[in-house]
Amino acid sequence: MHPSQGQRPVVVGITGASGSVLARETIELLLANDVPVMAVASSAARLVWAEEMDETLGEALERWGDMGEFTHYPVGDLRAPIASGTFPTAGMAVVPCSMASVAAIARGHADNLLRRAADVTLKEKRPLVVVPRESPLSVIHLRNLTDLAAAGATVVPPEPAFYLSQRTVEDVVSFVAHRVVKALGIIDDLPEEMQYSGPSEEYK
């Protein structure tokens, strides 16, 4: 598959960290903006997806194929185009990102397609956005995340925007997905309802 003319695809890596809904929302936001998506999910991601979501990952893959320009590659397929730096992409988001994947990417352990695609993204100096899922963070985790940031990655923790008075998990998930897409450079600004507009009248 080749990218649509004028729009390079975004690679989305899904690891076995908790937070499958973050991957779903990010992929669907990209597709809604007519951005081609090339996804790769680890074996653990499939297991976690089955625990957390009301559809299997396989069902989601089929549905995304009906939504837009979408391709999925098996995690063991190191012959996939996204394993090569010569294949043009707009960047990659690893969402959610486990600490095992954070460590592997930070150390250059490109032992599967997801980690190889992230390694390629860094070496080609394309946007790499990592959404880490762990709490509390150990010194080891923090060092690995620091090394990724130093290498050029953007670390986007899935934090609520408390100043927006978000009421539901869906509000938080949508906000995080928009932050990821913005960090990739796909959109210039967050939607107006996700922007801080100053203190409310009751605090003035």
N, C-alpha and C positions, 0 to 999 in steps of 0.2 A: 504494500500500500504506500502511496505517496501523498504528502500533505496537499490540502487544497491550495490552489493558487492564491497567493497573497496572505495566507495564514498558516504558519507552521504549527504542528501539533504540540500539545503539552503532554508530557509523560506523567502519569500518576501511579506512584507505588503505594501499595496497601500492605502493611505488615500485620503481624499478629498482636499488636497492642490493642487494648480496649479503646473503643471509639470509632467503630465501623461507620456510624452515622456521619462522622466528619468526612470520610472518604466519599460516601454517597452524595452528600450535599455539595462537595467541591466538584465532583465530576458532573453533576447535573447543572451546576452553575456555569461551568465551562461550556457544556453543550448548549445551554440556553443562550449563550453569547456567541454561538456558531464557531466555537473553537474546537478543532479536532482533538480528540483525546486518545492516547495510547496507554493502556493500563496493564499493570503487572501486579499480581498478588501472590504473597508467600503462601505456603501450605497452612501455616498457623493462622493467616488472615482468614482463610476459608472456615476454619473451625470457630474462630471468634465471631465471624459474621453470622454463622448459624445460631450462635448463642444469643446474640444481641439484636438481630434484625428479624422482621416478619417475613422475609423472603430469603432464599439461598443466594449466594453470590452468583451462581450460575443463572438464576432467574434475573438478577440485576443486570448481568452482562447482556443478556438477550434484550432486556428493556432498553438499556442504553444504546444498543445497536439500532433500535427503532427511533431514538431521539435525535440522532445526528451522526456525524462522522466519527465512528468509534471503533477501536481495534483492541483486542486483548491478546497478550502473549503469555504463554506458560512461564513460570519462574525459572524453569530449567533450560529454556530456549536461548542459549547464548549465541545463536546464529540470527536472532531477531535484529532488525535494523537499528533499534535503539541501543544496541550493544556497541555500536560504532560511532565514533566522533564525526565521521564524514556524513552521517545522516542528520539533516537539519531539524532541530526542534526549537521550540520557544522556551524550553526549560523543563523543570521537573518539580513536582511536589510529592513528598513522602508523607502521607497522611492516612491514618495516624502512624507515627514512627516509634517503634519499640526501642528500648535502650540497647538491645543486641544489634539492631540495624544501625543505630547511631554510632555505636562502637566500631562496627565493621566499616561503615562509610568513612568515618574519621581516620581509620587506619589503612584504608585502601584495600580492604579484603573484598574484592569483587568476585565472590564465589558463586553468585547466582545472577539472574538477569536484573533483578531489582537493584542490587548493590552495584552491579556493573553499570547500569544506566545512570545511577547517581554519580559514580566515579567519572563517567564520561562527561556528565553535566558540569562537574567541577573543573575538569581539565580543559574543557572547551570554554570555560568562563561564561557559562550560561546561568540563568537564575536557578538556584536550587533552594526550595523552601521545605523546611523540616518542621513537622508538627509533633513534638515529643509528648508522649503520654506516660508519665510516671510521677509518683508523689509518695513520700518526699524524695528529693534528688540527692544521691550520694555525691561525694567528692569526685568519684570516678565518672559518674554521669555528667557532672558539671564540667569536668576537664574535657570530656569527649565533645560536648556541645560547644565549648569554647574553641576547641580545635576546628570544628566544622565552621563556626562563625569566622574564624581567622582565615579559613580556606576560601571564604566567599559565600557560604550558605547564609540564608536568613532563617533564624529560628523563631517560629510563631507558636508560642504556647497557647493551648485552647482556653484562654482566659475569658470570663464574662466581662462585658463592658458595664460595670456597675453604675457608672454615671449616666447610662441610657435607661436605667430602670427596667432592664430586661426581666420579663416575667416568667418565661418558659424555657425549657431546654432547647426547643426549636429556635427561639430567639438567639440563644447563645451559639448554637450550631451554625445558623445562617450568618451570624456576625463573623465567626471564625473562618468560614468558607470564603466570605468576601475579603477578609484580610489576606488569605492565602492567594487569591486571584489577583489582588492588588499588588502583593509582593512579587508576583510573577511578571508584573507589568502589563497584564491583560486589560485592566481598567485603571484609569487615572485617579479616580476618587471613589470613596465609599458612597452608597446611596445616602441621600440627605437625612433619612431617618436614622442612619447609623453614625452620623457626625455629631460631635459635641457642639452644642450651641450656647454654652454658658450656663450659669446657675439658673434654676427655675425661679419663678416669681416669689415663691415662699421663702427663698433664701436671700432675696434682695432687700 
